[in-house]
Amino acid sequence: MDDPVSIMLPRYEGRTCMAPGYNYTNTCELGSYPTYVVNASTVAQIQLAVNFARNLNLRLVVKNTGHEFNGKSSGKGALSIWTHWFKDKAFYPQYKAANGYVGPAIKFGSGVQVGEAYEYAKSLGVSVVGGEAVTVGLGGGYTAGGGHSPLSSMYGMAADQVLAMEALPRLPTTTVTFNFTINDAPNVDAFWKGIEAYFDNFEDFVNAGTYGYYYVGASAVEIGTHHAGSTDYYFRMHSFVAPNMTIAETKALLAPWYNVLDSLNITYTPWYYHADNLFVYPFPFSALISS
């Protein structure tokens, strides 16, 4: 349950990497497990992962605890979103639903497990329609598949209890692209110091929820030669992505790096693009180095 990849029924990943004592082949291969996993802890990370998969036409899997008995919590070559840590809970004594229901209701995050839901409901003096296995994720595939419960004979399936589901909002995003070469710097040392300054500010960029796709290469290589001269290198920020930031906020975040580039007399021209959602913003489709 607390593993970003493992699933309850290993037959659906081909039994290629079994736990000790069950590994009849003594091998461990990827099998039908996802190739990459996003350990999501914020709504923005889910939005980014979904749009990343859409834009690059990747197979997408969503996994919470991995109890799904038909193997849908895994997928060969897929990008998997692990929602296990969305544990938010809220109680509404008088909730007014769109279907006309008025009364008590509980809001659970997608990572809340049945045992956690039962414990929370007990503290409020109410009950929740959930499964027998307390480790099952309540808000994911369990409810989407109907959700049988010890209380089903009286109250119906878990899916019958759903009053509303919260859809993820659009996430405004700003992207920045630019490049500079050694010829745009006063000397070779200044060029490399300008690149180094990006990584000096890397922690602040990451903490702000941004990420960058960049090249460091040699133009001579691109035209077919095998050896680049010492003055033939370039740095290209293919796309610095700042989710939920305006252009002004992105400029402010990048200012410490820009200040270093300016102090080194490196010439560069940032190009900014802002969109109110991730579907339309410029996305790097090439195979790039990601920070």
C-alpha positions as a Python dict, from the first residue, in 0.01 Angstrom:
ca = {
    (1, 'M'): (0, 0, 0),
    (2, 'D'): (278, 241, 89),
    (3, 'D'): (480, 164, -224),
    (4, 'P'): (452, 383, -535),
    (5, 'V'): (468, 87, -776),
    (6, 'S'): (375, -246, -612),
    (7, 'I'): (27, -391, -663),
    (8, 'M'): (-171, -652, -470),
    (9, 'L'): (-191, -906, -754),
    (10, 'P'): (156, -948, -909),
    (11, 'R'): (22, -1166, -1190),
    (12, 'Y'): (-73, -844, -1369),
    (13, 'E'): (287, -725, -1383),
    (14, 'G'): (395, -1065, -1515),
    (15, 'R'): (536, -1190, -1182),
    (16, 'T'): (876, -1067, -1301),
    (17, 'C'): (986, -917, -969),
    (18, 'M'): (843, -1104, -673),
    (19, 'A'): (904, -1048, -305),
    (20, 'P'): (1165, -1265, -126),
    (21, 'G'): (1027, -1614, -70),
    (22, 'Y'): (790, -1584, -366),
    (23, 'N'): (1041, -1521, -642),
    (24, 'Y'): (1040, -1853, -823),
    (25, 'T'): (1273, -1726, -1097),
    (26, 'N'): (1518, -1538, -872),
    (27, 'T'): (1508, -1247, -1116),
    (28, 'C'): (1373, -895, -1093),
    (29, 'E'): (1269, -716, -1412),
    (30, 'L'): (1038, -425, -1486),
    (31, 'G'): (769, -646, -1639),
    (32, 'S'): (438, -465, -1667),
    (33, 'Y'): (519, -207, -1404),
    (34, 'P'): (507, 162, -1506),
    (35, 'T'): (832, 309, -1632),
    (36, 'Y'): (794, 632, -1434),
    (37, 'V'): (595, 725, -1123),
    (38, 'V'): (492, 1071, -1000),
    (39, 'N'): (472, 1069, -620),
    (40, 'A'): (208, 1341, -617),
    (41, 'S'): (152, 1550, -308),
    (42, 'T'): (-20, 1855, -462),
    (43, 'V'): (-300, 1914, -711),
    (44, 'A'): (-55, 2098, -935),
    (45, 'Q'): (165, 1790, -964),
    (46, 'I'): (-131, 1582, -1080),
    (47, 'Q'): (-223, 1845, -1338),
    (48, 'L'): (131, 1857, -1468),
    (49, 'A'): (154, 1479, -1491),
    (50, 'V'): (-178, 1442, -1675),
    (51, 'N'): (-91, 1712, -1927),
    (52, 'F'): (261, 1576, -1968),
    (53, 'A'): (113, 1235, -2059),
    (54, 'R'): (-143, 1396, -2291),
    (55, 'N'): (108, 1610, -2476),
    (56, 'L'): (357, 1327, -2524),
    (57, 'N'): (89, 1062, -2589),
    (58, 'L'): (200, 847, -2295),
    (59, 'R'): (6, 566, -2135),
    (60, 'L'): (-129, 698, -1804),
    (61, 'V'): (-202, 500, -1486),
    (62, 'V'): (-346, 628, -1158),
    (63, 'K'): (-263, 426, -845),
    (64, 'N'): (-359, 472, -481),
    (65, 'T'): (-305, 151, -283),
    (66, 'G'): (-287, -106, -563),
    (67, 'H'): (-583, -320, -452),
    (68, 'E'): (-740, -319, -799),
    (69, 'F'): (-799, -688, -877),
    (70, 'N'): (-787, -655, -1256),
    (71, 'G'): (-445, -495, -1283),
    (72, 'K'): (-554, -140, -1365),
    (73, 'S'): (-321, 1, -1098),
    (74, 'S'): (-25, -88, -1319),
    (75, 'G'): (70, -59, -1684),
    (76, 'K'): (376, -149, -1888),
    (77, 'G'): (568, 155, -2008),
    (78, 'A'): (323, 394, -1845),
    (79, 'L'): (353, 715, -1649),
    (80, 'S'): (187, 644, -1314),
    (81, 'I'): (42, 902, -1076),
    (82, 'W'): (51, 786, -714),
    (83, 'T'): (-225, 960, -517),
    (84, 'H'): (-167, 780, -187),
    (85, 'W'): (-71, 1088, 16),
    (86, 'F'): (-383, 1297, -44),
    (87, 'K'): (-513, 1245, 310),
    (88, 'D'): (-727, 1557, 356),
    (89, 'K'): (-1057, 1517, 543),
    (90, 'A'): (-1338, 1762, 621),
    (91, 'F'): (-1683, 1737, 782),
    (92, 'Y'): (-1987, 1942, 674),
    (93, 'P'): (-2280, 1924, 924),
    (94, 'Q'): (-2526, 2074, 673),
    (95, 'Y'): (-2412, 2007, 319),
    (96, 'K'): (-2640, 2105, 31),
    (97, 'A'): (-2586, 1878, -268),
    (98, 'A'): (-2689, 1939, -628),
    (99, 'N'): (-2927, 1640, -612),
    (100, 'G'): (-3127, 1803, -333),
    (101, 'Y'): (-2970, 1624, -39),
    (102, 'V'): (-2927, 1837, 272),
    (103, 'G'): (-2747, 1692, 572),
    (104, 'P'): (-2412, 1580, 708),
    (105, 'A'): (-2136, 1493, 463),
    (106, 'I'): (-1765, 1414, 471),
    (107, 'K'): (-1506, 1514, 215),
    (108, 'F'): (-1214, 1274, 170),
    (109, 'G'): (-896, 1316, -31),
    (110, 'S'): (-823, 1047, -289),
    (111, 'G'): (-554, 890, -70),
    (112, 'V'): (-769, 833, 238),
    (113, 'Q'): (-794, 462, 320),
    (114, 'V'): (-1100, 289, 460),
    (115, 'G'): (-953, 249, 808),
    (116, 'E'): (-868, 619, 820),
    (117, 'A'): (-1218, 707, 700),
    (118, 'Y'): (-1375, 486, 967),
    (119, 'E'): (-1160, 642, 1237),
    (120, 'Y'): (-1250, 995, 1126),
    (121, 'A'): (-1621, 911, 1103),
    (122, 'K'): (-1613, 760, 1452),
    (123, 'S'): (-1468, 1081, 1593),
    (124, 'L'): (-1766, 1266, 1446),
    (125, 'G'): (-2031, 1018, 1560),
    (126, 'V'): (-2127, 916, 1206),
    (127, 'S'): (-2070, 616, 977),
    (128, 'V'): (-1909, 571, 635),
    (129, 'V'): (-1991, 311, 371),
    (130, 'G'): (-1652, 150, 311),
    (131, 'G'): (-1490, -185, 247),
    (132, 'E'): (-1396, -467, 482),
    (133, 'A'): (-1023, -428, 415),
    (134, 'V'): (-918, -117, 605),
    (135, 'T'): (-617, -61, 376),
    (136, 'V'): (-829, -6, 63),
    (137, 'G'): (-831, 349, -72),
    (138, 'L'): (-1185, 483, -31),
    (139, 'G'): (-1194, 758, -292),
    (140, 'G'): (-1030, 591, -591),
    (141, 'G'): (-1101, 273, -782),
    (142, 'Y'): (-1298, 126, -492),
    (143, 'T'): (-1577, 381, -526),
    (144, 'A'): (-1540, 413, -904),
    (145, 'G'): (-1599, 37, -932),
    (146, 'G'): (-1910, 45, -713),
    (147, 'G'): (-1760, -24, -372),
    (148, 'H'): (-1914, -321, -189),
    (149, 'S'): (-1942, -281, 187),
    (150, 'P'): (-2067, -458, 499),
    (151, 'L'): (-2328, -179, 506),
    (152, 'S'): (-2437, -224, 143),
    (153, 'S'): (-2751, -423, 229),
    (154, 'M'): (-2878, -122, 423),
    (155, 'Y'): (-2727, 179, 249),
    (156, 'G'): (-2618, 60, -93),
    (157, 'M'): (-2276, 68, -254),
    (158, 'A'): (-2006, 324, -185),
    (159, 'A'): (-2076, 484, -522),
    (160, 'D'): (-2434, 548, -409),
    (161, 'Q'): (-2305, 770, -129),
    (162, 'V'): (-2116, 1014, -352),
    (163, 'L'): (-2267, 1362, -340),
    (164, 'A'): (-1997, 1544, -536),
    (165, 'M'): (-1649, 1501, -676),
    (166, 'E'): (-1405, 1788, -703),
    (167, 'A'): (-1255, 1834, -1048),
    (168, 'L'): (-907, 1979, -1071),
    (169, 'P'): (-911, 2343, -1181),
    (170, 'R'): (-716, 2485, -1468),
    (171, 'L'): (-363, 2571, -1369),
    (172, 'P'): (-227, 2897, -1514),
    (173, 'T'): (134, 2858, -1623),
    (174, 'T'): (417, 3079, -1742),
    (175, 'T'): (702, 2948, -1955),
    (176, 'V'): (1033, 3112, -2037),
    (177, 'T'): (1268, 3026, -2323),
    (178, 'F'): (1601, 3177, -2425),
    (179, 'N'): (1954, 3079, -2513),
    (180, 'F'): (2306, 3217, -2508),
    (181, 'T'): (2632, 3097, -2659),
    (182, 'I'): (2994, 3153, -2573),
    (183, 'N'): (2988, 3428, -2836),
    (184, 'D'): (2724, 3605, -2623),
    (185, 'A'): (2965, 3611, -2328),
    (186, 'P'): (3288, 3810, -2292),
    (187, 'N'): (3487, 3487, -2250),
    (188, 'V'): (3459, 3112, -2199),
    (189, 'D'): (3478, 3133, -1819),
    (190, 'A'): (3189, 3379, -1805),
    (191, 'F'): (2978, 3145, -2018),
    (192, 'W'): (3022, 2852, -1779),
    (193, 'K'): (2972, 3073, -1473),
    (194, 'G'): (2640, 3184, -1620),
    (195, 'I'): (2528, 2821, -1644),
    (196, 'E'): (2661, 2749, -1295),
    (197, 'A'): (2448, 3035, -1160),
    (198, 'Y'): (2135, 2850, -1271),
    (199, 'F'): (2222, 2562, -1041),
    (200, 'D'): (2319, 2799, -761),
    (201, 'N'): (1952, 2904, -756),
    (202, 'F'): (1821, 2556, -831),
    (203, 'E'): (1685, 2490, -480),
    (204, 'D'): (1480, 2810, -481),
    (205, 'F'): (1339, 2727, -824),
    (206, 'V'): (1236, 2377, -717),
    (207, 'N'): (1083, 2498, -391),
    (208, 'A'): (868, 2736, -594),
    (209, 'G'): (727, 2439, -788),
    (210, 'T'): (902, 2517, -1116),
    (211, 'Y'): (1117, 2306, -1342),
    (212, 'G'): (1333, 2362, -1648),
    (213, 'Y'): (1419, 2180, -1970),
    (214, 'Y'): (1757, 2280, -2104),
    (215, 'Y'): (2035, 2189, -2346),
    (216, 'V'): (2405, 2239, -2300),
    (217, 'G'): (2567, 2151, -2629),
    (218, 'A'): (2800, 2241, -2911),
    (219, 'S'): (2675, 2380, -3239),
    (220, 'A'): (2949, 2200, -3430),
    (221, 'V'): (2801, 1868, -3320),
    (222, 'E'): (2464, 1966, -3463),
    (223, 'I'): (2609, 2016, -3812),
    (224, 'G'): (2768, 1674, -3822),
    (225, 'T'): (3123, 1715, -3692),
    (226, 'H'): (3247, 1506, -3403),
    (227, 'H'): (3465, 1759, -3223),
    (228, 'A'): (3347, 2095, -3098),
    (229, 'G'): (3590, 2375, -3045),
    (230, 'S'): (3632, 2524, -2699),
    (231, 'T'): (3441, 2835, -2807),
    (232, 'D'): (3153, 2659, -2977),
    (233, 'Y'): (2919, 2576, -2688),
    (234, 'Y'): (2572, 2707, -2612),
    (235, 'F'): (2314, 2696, -2333),
    (236, 'R'): (1948, 2676, -2429),
    (237, 'M'): (1666, 2702, -2178),
    (238, 'H'): (1415, 2525, -2394),
    (239, 'S'): (1138, 2587, -2145),
    (240, 'F'): (1144, 2699, -1784),
    (241, 'V'): (797, 2612, -1656),
    (242, 'A'): (641, 2804, -1367),
    (243, 'P'): (299, 2657, -1274),
    (244, 'N'): (47, 2894, -1115),
    (245, 'M'): (273, 3196, -1167),
    (246, 'T'): (225, 3516, -1363),
    (247, 'I'): (494, 3654, -1590),
    (248, 'A'): (585, 3912, -1326),
    (249, 'E'): (619, 3643, -1058),
    (250, 'T'): (832, 3431, -1288),
    (251, 'K'): (1060, 3725, -1365),
    (252, 'A'): (1099, 3790, -992),
    (253, 'L'): (1188, 3426, -928),
    (254, 'L'): (1450, 3423, -1204),
    (255, 'A'): (1590, 3766, -1112),
    (256, 'P'): (1885, 3632, -904),
    (257, 'W'): (2001, 3425, -1199),
    (258, 'Y'): (1943, 3709, -1444),
    (259, 'N'): (2145, 3940, -1220),
    (260, 'V'): (2443, 3706, -1242),
    (261, 'L'): (2412, 3681, -1621),
    (262, 'D'): (2400, 4060, -1641),
    (263, 'S'): (2703, 4097, -1415),
    (264, 'L'): (2892, 3858, -1643),
    (265, 'N'): (2792, 4066, -1949),
    (266, 'I'): (2615, 3769, -2107),
    (267, 'T'): (2362, 3864, -2373),
    (268, 'Y'): (2027, 3682, -2361),
    (269, 'T'): (1666, 3759, -2452),
    (270, 'P'): (1398, 3577, -2248),
    (271, 'W'): (1070, 3501, -2422),
    (272, 'Y'): (769, 3464, -2190),
    (273, 'Y'): (442, 3289, -2255),
    (274, 'H'): (149, 3276, -2012),
    (275, 'A'): (-160, 3056, -2043),
    (276, 'D'): (-453, 2997, -1811),
    (277, 'N'): (-418, 2619, -1838),
    (278, 'L'): (-160, 2353, -1912),
    (279, 'F'): (-322, 2227, -2231),
    (280, 'V'): (-225, 2524, -2446),
    (281, 'Y'): (109, 2634, -2305),
    (282, 'P'): (427, 2560, -2506),
    (283, 'F'): (557, 2221, -2399),
    (284, 'P'): (899, 2079, -2483),
    (285, 'F'): (830, 1777, -2701),
    (286, 'S'): (1193, 1682, -2752),
    (287, 'A'): (1401, 1450, -2536),
    (288, 'L'): (1563, 1702, -2304),
    (289, 'I'): (1748, 1714, -1977),
    (290, 'S'): (1500, 1804, -1705),
    (291, 'S'): (1577, 1970, -1376),
}
